[in-house]
Amino acid sequence: MNLVTVMMLISMAISMVLAIVSFWLPQLSPDYEKLSPYECGFDPLGSARLPFSMRFFLVAILFLLFDLEIALLLPLPWADQLSSPLLTFSWASAILVLLTLGLIYEWTQGGLEWAE
């Protein structure tokens, strides 16, 4: 067997073992709290028209933006292997400067404050 086949077999075996253990391991003792419906942290017995703060969504979008920044800059250490690493580093620097300016703008506008 070659290395790829062995790695595939090992990964499939580990996946199967983890899937089987995940079915047998949890305690199956349902009670009222586990069986009650839960949705978005709201009380399901109250009104469905509760006001929801938009600030939560703004912070979530900022988190996704900076998470995307990390994903875009992750291959940067391997950029020195390209034919023009200076161009790659300049584009990465431009992304960082743009996102830093956006963060400063959000900070000065009060977009990162939880209290209104």
Secondary structure by P-SEA (a helix, b strand, c coil): ccaaaaaaaaaaaaaaaaaaaaaccccccccccccccccccccccccccccccaaaaaaaaaaaaaaaaaaaacccccccccccaaaaaaaaaaaaaaaaaaaaaaaaaccccccc
